[in-house]
Amino acid sequence: DFCSGVVRISLREAMGIEPSPAFSPPMSGEPVQPGSARCRLSPWRKAVACVFAAVLPAMIAGCGETDGADTDLAGGEDRQLDDSDVKWVFGAQGESCDQACAKHGPRSCSERDFEQVADSFAMNVQVTKLGKSCSRKEVWPKTFNPAICTGQGCCQGKCIGTCTWKVADNPGDRCASSERDHTRLCPCRTMQRWMLGAQGKSCTETCKGVGATCSVQNVASSNVALAAKEAGATCASSNGATVRRNSVANPAICTGVDCCNAGSCRGACTFGGNMPGRCDAVDPALSRLCSCVGGTNEPSVDQVRSKSFYWSSGASSMTAEAGFSWYTRVFTLVQEAEPMDWQMGAAGTWLWPANVEFDTCACDPNGWPNDKSGCCATKGKCKHVYQSIEGGPGYWSISQLPTRSMKWRIFSYAGCYEHEAKSTLFLHGGTLVDCEDLGLVQLSNRMLVAPDGITFTREGMFGAGYLRTPFGKTSANDMRSFWTLVIDSVNFAGPVAYFLPEYFKGRAAAVKQQTAHLRDFGSPGVGMFSGGGVAFEWNTLWVHRQGNFVKIPRLGLPASTTGKVLLWTGSRGYNDSEVHDPLEERLRRRQSFTSPFQAGIGMPSKCRLFEEDAVFRAPGDGKPLKIGKLETEMGPAGCAWSATGRDKSGTFPQYFRESDGSPVDDSIVDSGLRAQPAIKQGTMW
């Protein structure tokens, strides 16, 4: 029983525990190996210790192997947190230690202090100290130990008064454990918890943020790892897990890029030395491990919605008689384990009817969007929201079958967004469309326009286009425009569905008569205008913020050998002579389509060549968070828009300093922020 307890400082000094001659403190910056330190008692003092143990409430320390070093005392505002901070109490019969300690507030059960009662000798000392006695002592390995049998269920009442101390293998949460016939012996501490502060932040600040006060505890290598674990961090570096370092900012984790000069100790936990730590100490290279005592506030982490923002390409506006086609990347942008509740469109498009003269405002002068932008008074008279064909790959909060990978959706609006067409029979979300409002007609018998969007079994470049075709004509004299979705993928290429021309007759209700004469997408001779809307449109994305730090969901690009990933390319505009007229001729002659139909080469879209930061728009007034680079350049298929992550893995940073928008390592933010999960699908809207 001698070598299994914890040394009280008073007994350590009285009985002369000495370092083993085989142990010498390592040099500063040298890793400490577990088991390298021992303590021992001289023979005569060992005998004296047995006498002291019978009369003193303190527990005698074992002299076995330990990873520990002596605990340093600190002066000033710092308060030493040693074993005297532990208050051992008996709970009520059948009560857990969590429940028992809560009655002695502000205290909580201390899981690690159960080690102080690791044998029958130590058990007897604590029981005697609390004015009770053990009729006998039994091993009985149970998670609820240490305890005393006090109920009639103990050996049918024959074991009442028996003290049990042995803990079960892999006991789990000992503080929460209870047993109806046992009264538990519980170690209660003053609401102490370990927290990892931000880099360059003092423990005084860190603890104050949770309504607590700092208590210095310089710990040795084995305990600093435990402290880091409790704070939600780990000790690891190329130079070992722990480093002895003379610093008043110990214990801490070295998170600066210049740790150990060349950064070889970055990630290591620092401890020890001959300089007592201080609560108010600050080291710009360290994230301090802080022992925070008291307080009732949890770390203040806010769940906030980021502002809407765009990643814009350099695609230029242009008009085409028979529509456009392009290639866009479909990939798994969301790196979280489950789909998230958010919305964003990825490298989609925004197409309007061309060759329409607006002699009146397209929308309600007394409603949206004129009440916000005053567009009725402009030359365009709100034409940008008159009618549109939008969509592309992305994520949507109303998905019925959410996925981590992108889906591809059709979006079309008429009458200033009062009418919509998104699949053949349903709107997104499952709403059945009335017959008079149908807008999309299924054309292919192989490729279904599903209400929730097109899904993919692999990532890559997906070809799409909206082209004027003769599909849907009811006679040779039918001159209406039928805008048809055409796609190009590995296992399907061809026309999928077309818009009914009558759908585009929908007008804003308030100006239905005034705008009835305006031409629209279904009218003969109306072309298509591409507003250069190739962009990532980020909306309704929830993030977490704590103080000056922001955590965004795990996002990333596909891995690549260069870190650069193509997002969009190959945009072309077509004339009727390249698409509509050749198809019309084949149909007129009733020719078979057994051989592929090849449209004309088209006219490449123009673009502005430039490079800019890929940013994530932070909530509030903080600066944009930089997560990569965007570049528009000329590629083999014409204009090409690409993104580059911070490395070849494609993974974007997840933690940022909000004040300057710079990414930071996760080790320098508080554990409360790191623990926040992403907002899962179906939880917010």
N, C-alpha and C positions, 0 to 999 in steps of 0.2 A: 504493500500500500504506500510505500514511501515515495515512489517516483511517479506520481500521477496527478498531483494537484497544481495549484498556481501559487507562486511565492508572493506573500505580502511583503511590501517594502520594509516594514518594521522588523519582521523576522529575518529577512534577508540580511539586514545590517547586523542584527543581534547575533545571528548564528554564523556569520562569516562565509556565506556562499561565495566561492571564488571561481573565476574563469579557469577552464582547463588549460594547462601549459601547451596543449596541442593546438589551441585555438589562438590565432592572432587576427585582429581586425584587418580586413582587406584595405588596400589603398583606395582613395577616392576614385569613383568611376568603375571599380572592379566588381563584377557580379558576385553575389554571395550564394554559395551552393547550399541547398537545404541540408540540415543535419550537421553543419560545420561547427556549430557552437554547442557546448555542453556546460552544465553547472555541476558542482559536486560539494559535498559536505565533508569536512574532516571528521574522523571517527568519533572523537569525544563530543563534537557538536551534534552528531547524529543522535547520540544518546540524550543530550540535553533537549533536542527537538521533540523527542517522544514525551518528555515531561511537560514541555510547553503546550503540546497539542492537547493535553488533557484539561488544561485550565484556561487556555486562551481561545477566544472565539475565532481567531484567524485560522486559516487552513495551511497546513504544511506543504511546502512545495516538493514535488518530485524532482529528482535529479537525473531524469532520463534524458534522451536526446530531444533537442528542441531547436527550432529554427529561430528562436527569439534572441533578442538583445535586451539589455536593461532599458527600463522606461525612464526617459529623461523628464525632469520637472521643469516647468516654465513659469516665469514670473509675470508681473504686469497684469493685463486683463485676462490672461489665459487661466483656465481652471483645469486642474489635472483630473482626468477621468480614469480612475483606477478601480480596484475591486470594491472600495468603500462606497462607490456609486450604486452598487448592486444591493437591492433590498430583497432578501429571501422571505417569502411568505407562503403560508398554507392557504390553498383555496378551499372552497366548500366542497363537500363530497360530490363527485360527478362533474365538477367544474373544470374547464380548461385553464391553462395558465394565461391565455389571452384574457379570459374573463376575470381571473383572479387579480391580475396586475392592473386591470382597468379600474378596480376599486381602490387602488392606491395611487391615484393620479397626481400630477401628470406623468404616469409611468406606463411602460409597455413591456411585454415579455421579451427577454433577451435570449435569443436562440443560442448564441455562442457561449453563454455563461453556464449552460448545463454541464459543460466540461469540468466545472469546479466540483461537481459531485459525480466523480467517475469511479468511485469505489465505496465499499461499505464503511471504511474509516471516515471519509469525508461526509458521507451521508449521516453518520452518527453525530458528527460535530455540528452540522446544521440543524438537525432535529433537536439536539440538546439545547442549542442556542435559542431556539424558538419555544423552549419550555415543554417539549414533548420527549418521549422516549420510544425506543423500538423494543417490542417484546422479543423479536428476533429479526434477523436480516436474511433476505433471500435474493437470489440472482434474478429470476423471472424476467428475461429480456423482453421488454415491452416499450412501445413508443411513448407511453404516458409516464414512464419513470423519469425522475425519482418520485416516489409516492408512498403513502401509508395505507394499508388495507383497513378501511373503517366501516364497510358495509357487510350485511349478513350474507351477501353473495360470495364473499371470500371464503372458500373451503367450507361452505355452509356455516359460516360464522366462527370457524375454528382458527382462522388466520388473522382475526382482527388485531391490529397493533403491529403487524409485520411490515417492516420497511423493505421496499424493493428499489433497486438502484440500477441494475444492468439495462442498458439501452439495446433495442433491437437493431439488427443490421439494416442499413438503409432506412432509417426511421422516418424520413420525410419531415413534415412540419410538426415539431415536438411541442411548440407553443400552443397549437390548436388542438392537440390531442386531449382526450378525456376518457374516463371509465367510470361507470356508475357506482362502483363499490370502492373506489379509491379516492383519497384526498391527496392532491398533487402538491409537491414542493416546487416552488416557482421562483426563478430569478427575475426580478423586475428592475429595469433601468429607467432613468428619467428621460423618456422619449428621445433616446439617442439614435441617430441614424447617420450613416456615411453618405456623403454627397460629393459628386465630382463637380468642381467649379469650372467656370469658363477659363480659358487660357489667360494668364495675366490678372486674374481676379483673386482677391483675398478671401480667406475663409470667413472673415467678419461679414463681408458683403454676401457671400453665398448663403450662410446660415440666416442672415437677416431677411433674405428673400423669402424664407419659409416661416418667418416668425419665431426663429430659434436663435440660440446663442452658440458661439463657437467654443469648443473645448479641445485643447491641444492633446494629442495623443501620438507621440513619436513611436512608431511600431517597427519591429524587425521584419525581415524579408517575408517570412511565412504569413505574418499578420497583415502586412501591407497588401498582399495579394488578396486576402480575405476582405479587407476593407474596400479594395477596388471592385471586387465581385459584388459586394453589397451595394455599391454605388452604381452598378450596371456597367462596369468597365473590366478590362483584362490587362494584365501585365505581360508585355511581349515586345521584344526588339531583337535585332540581329546581334546584340551584345549581351543577351540574357534577359530574363524576366524582371530582375530587380537590380538596382544599383545603389551602393552606399554613397551618399553625397552630403557634404557639409553644407547645409542650407537651412535658414530659418523658415523656409517655405516647405519643409517636409511635413508629412508625407505628401507625395504628389505623383503625377504621371508626366514624364517629359514629352511634351507635344510639339515643341518648337523644332524648326527645320535644322537648327544648329546644335541640337543636343549632343553632348560629347564631341563638340567641334564639328565633325563631318556628319552628324545626325545618326550615328550608329546606335545611339541609345534611345532614339525616338520610339515612344511606346512603352519604355521601361518604367517601372515604378521606383521612385526614389525614397530613401529612408535613412535613418540613423545619423551618424556623424556626431560631433561633439558640440553642435550648436543647437540649443533647444528651439523647437519650432514656435512660431508666434501666429496668432490668429490674423493679425493685420498685415502679415508679410505678403509681398507680391514678387513674383519672378516672371518676367515676360516670356520665358521658355517653358513654364510649368503650368499644368492644370492641377490645382491643389485638391487633395483628398481631405475633406472636411468632416470632422466629427461634430455634428450639430445636435444640441441638447435642448429639449423643451420645444415649445411652439406647437400650434395646432393647425397651422396652415399647410396645405400641400403646395408643392411648387406651382407657381402660377403659369399655367400653359393654356393659351387661348386657341380655340379652334375658329379660324377665320376664313372667309372666302376671298380668294385673290381677285384682283381686278381683271376684267377681260382685256386681252391683248392679242397682237398678231405677229406672226413671222411672215414678212412679206418678201416675195421673190422680185426679180427684176423684170418679170413678164410685162410686155407693153400691150396696150389696148389695140384692137384691130377689128375690122368688120369683114365678114365672109358671107357670100351668097348662100352657101349650102351647109354651113356649120363648121364645127371644129372637132379635132381629136387630139389626144395626148396620152402620155404614160405617167403614172404616178405610183409611188412605192406603197405597198401594203406590208405592215410589219407590226411587231409587238412593242409598242411604245411603253406600255405599262409593265413594269418589272415587279409589281407587287404580286403576292400569292393569289389574290382574288381580284375580280373586276371591281372597279371603283365607281362611285356615284359622281359622275362629272360629264362634261360635254366639251368636245373639241372636234373641229374639222381639219383634216390633214391634206394639204395640197389639192384642195378641191377647186371649184370654179364658180363663176358668177356670170351668167349669160343673159343678155337682154335682147328684145326685138330691135332690129335696125330699120332704118328708113320709115320711121313713124313721125309725123309732124304733130306736135302737141300745141294746139291752139287754145287749150284749156288745161287746168290743173288735173293731173291724173288721179289725185286723191282728194279726200275731204278737206277743204280749206279750214274747217273748224275742228279737225281731228288729227290723228297721227298720219304722217310724220310732220305735217306742216306746223303743228303746235309746238314741236320741239326744235325744228330746223328752219322753218320759214321757207321751205323749198318751193311752195307755190308761187312765190314772188321771183324766183330765179328763172333763167332762160330755159332750163330743163323742165320746169314745172313738175317736179317729183317723178320724172321718168325712170329714175334708177330703182324705184320700188313698184312701178306700174305692173310689170310682169317679169318673172325670172325663171331660169332653170339653173339650179344649184346642185350641191351635193358632192359626194366623193367618199374617200375613206375617212374613218373617224370613230368617235365614241359618243354615246348619248345616254343621258340619265334615264330615259324612258324605255330603254331596251328591255324587252320581255325575256330575251335569252342572252344575257350579257356575256362577253368574252374578254379575255385579256388582250387578244389580238384585235386589230382593227376590223370593222365591217365596212361594206361599201353601200351607200344609200343614195336614192334619188330624192331630190327635193325640188318641187316646183310650186310657184305661187302666182296668183293672178288677183287683180283688183286690190292692189296695195296690201297684199298678204291676207285678204279676207277669204280667198279660195285657195285650196292646196291639193296637190296630187303627189303621192309618195309611193304607192304601189297600185296594183290593178283593182283591188277591192277594199283595201283597208288603208287607214292612216297609220303611222307609226304609233305603237302602243296598243293596237288591236281594234281601234274604232272603225266600225263598218261605214263605208261611204254610201250616201243615198244615191239611187240610180241616176238622178238628174245631175249629180255632181261628179260622176265618174270622169277621170281625166287621163287614165293610162290604160292601154290595151295590150294584153299579153300577145306577143307575136310568135316567139319560139316555143316549140313543144319539148325542148330539151333543157332550157335554162329559165327557171322560175324567178320572178321578181317577188321575193318573199317579203311579207310585211315588216319584218324586223331587219331587213337588209341582207345583202349577199355576204356569205361567210367564206373563209378560205382555209385550206388545209396546209398551205405552205406560204412562205413570205416571198416577195419579189415585186417586179414591176408589172403593173396591171394596166392594160390599154383600154381606154374608154373614149367615146365620142358621141355627140349629138348631131346627127346629119339629117338633112332634108331628103326623104325618099318618097317613092310613089306608093309604098305600102299603106293600105287603108283607102286608096282611091276607089270610088264606086262606079266610075265611068271614065272614058277617055277625056271627057270634058271637065272632069273634077279638078279644079285648079287650087284647092285648099293645100295648105302646107302641113305635112305630117313629119314632125320632128321625132327621129327614131334613135333610141339608145343602141349603140353598137359597141361590143366589148371584144377584147383580145386577151385570152389567157391560154395556159398550157392545154387544158382539156375542153375548152369551148371558145370559138371565135365566130362572131356574126351578129345579126340583129336580134334584139331581145324583146323590145316593146316600143310602142309609139304613143305620143300624146294625141288625144282627140282634139281636133281644131276647135270644137265647140267649147271645150273646157276653157280656152283662153278668151271666151266672150264674157267671162266673169268680170264684173266691175265693182268698185267700191260702192256700197249701197247708197251712201249719201249723195253720190254724183253719178248714179247709174245712167240717167237719161243724158246728162251733159257730156258723158264720155262714150256713149254708145257708138258714135261715128268713128272713133279712133281705130286705126288699124292695129292688129295684134299679131302674135306669133302664128296664129292660124290663117291669117290673110295671105292671098297670093302675092308673091313678090317681096315679102318681108324677109329680110336676111337676119343674121345673128351678129350681135356685137359682144365681143369678149372684153370685159372691163379690166383685164389684167388681174383678175381676182385670184390668182394662184397663190395661196397662202395657208398657213396654219392659223386657225381661229380658235383661241383658247378661251373657254367660258366655264363658269360655275365650278371651278376647281378649289377644293378645300385644302388648306394647309394648317400647320401649327406654328405658333409663335410664342417664344418665351424671352422676355427682355429684348435684347438686341439680336436675337438669333431666330432664324426661320428654318423649319423643316418642311420640305416638299416631298411628295410621293417618289418612290423609286421609278425613274424614267430613263430611257436610253435608246440609242440607235442600234441597228444590227452591228455586230463586230465586223471589222474589216482589217485588211493588212496595212492600210494607211490611216485609219480612223475617220476617213471621209466617206460619206454615204450619199448616193444620188437619190433625191426625193422626187424630182419631176423633170421630164424632158420630152422631146419629140412632138411638140405642139405644132399642128398644121391647120390652116384654114382652107376650105374647098369652095369651088364654083359648082354650079349645077351640072356643067359639062363633064365634071370629074366623078360625080356620084349619082345625082338624081337622073340625069338623062340616059346614061348607059343602062341603069336598072330599068327605067321606063321602057326602053327598047327591048330588053330581054323579056319583060313581062308581056309587052304587046305582041311579040312573036311567039309567046308561050314556050320560050326556050328553057331547058332544064338547067338547074344550078348544081349539077353533079361536079363541075369543076369550080374552084374558088373564084369569086368575083374580086377583082383587084381595083380599088378606087384609084383615082389619079394621084399624082405625087403631092398635090396641094402646095400651098405657100407657107413656108416656115414662119412661125411667129417671131416677132422682133423682141428684143429685151435690152434692158440696161444692165451693163456688167458692173458689179460692185460686190463688196464684202462688208459684213457687219457682224456684231455680236449676236449670238442667239441668247435671248434673255428670257427670264421668267419674271413676270410682273408681280412684285411683292404686294401684300395688302398694305393699306395705309399710304403714307407718303414716302416710304423708303425707296432707295434707288433700285433699278432693275437688277435682278440676280443673274449673273453671267454664268451660263451653263455650256457654252460652246461657240461655234462660228457658223455663219451662213454665207454662201457664196453663189452668185449667179455668173455663169461663164458660158462660152461657146463649147459645146461638146460634139461628139460624132453625129448626133441626131439633131443638132441645132442648139437652141438655148437649153441650158442645164442648170438646175438649182440643186445644191447639195448642202449638207450639214456635216460638221465635224465636232465630235465630242472631245473630252479632255484627254482621251487616250484611245488606243486601238480597240479596247473592249466596247466602246460606245456608250458606256454608262455615264450618266450625268451626275454632277455633284448633288447631294441631298441636303446639306446643311450650309447656311449662309449667314454672314454678318449683315444685318439689314441696313445698317447705317451707310455702308459703302458698297453693298451688293457683291462682295467677294465671297467665294466658296471657302469653307473652313472644314477641318478634319472633325469627324464626329466625336473625337476624344476631348475636344475643348468645349463642348456644350454640356449642359447639365443632364443628368440621367433622366430627369422627368420628361425632358423633351425627346430624348432618344426612345423612350418607351411608348410614345404615342403612335397608334396604328393608323394606317390610311383609312379614309372614309369608304366603307364598303358599299357595293351596289345595293340600292333599296333602303338606305338608312336616312337619307337627307330630304328627299323630294316626295 
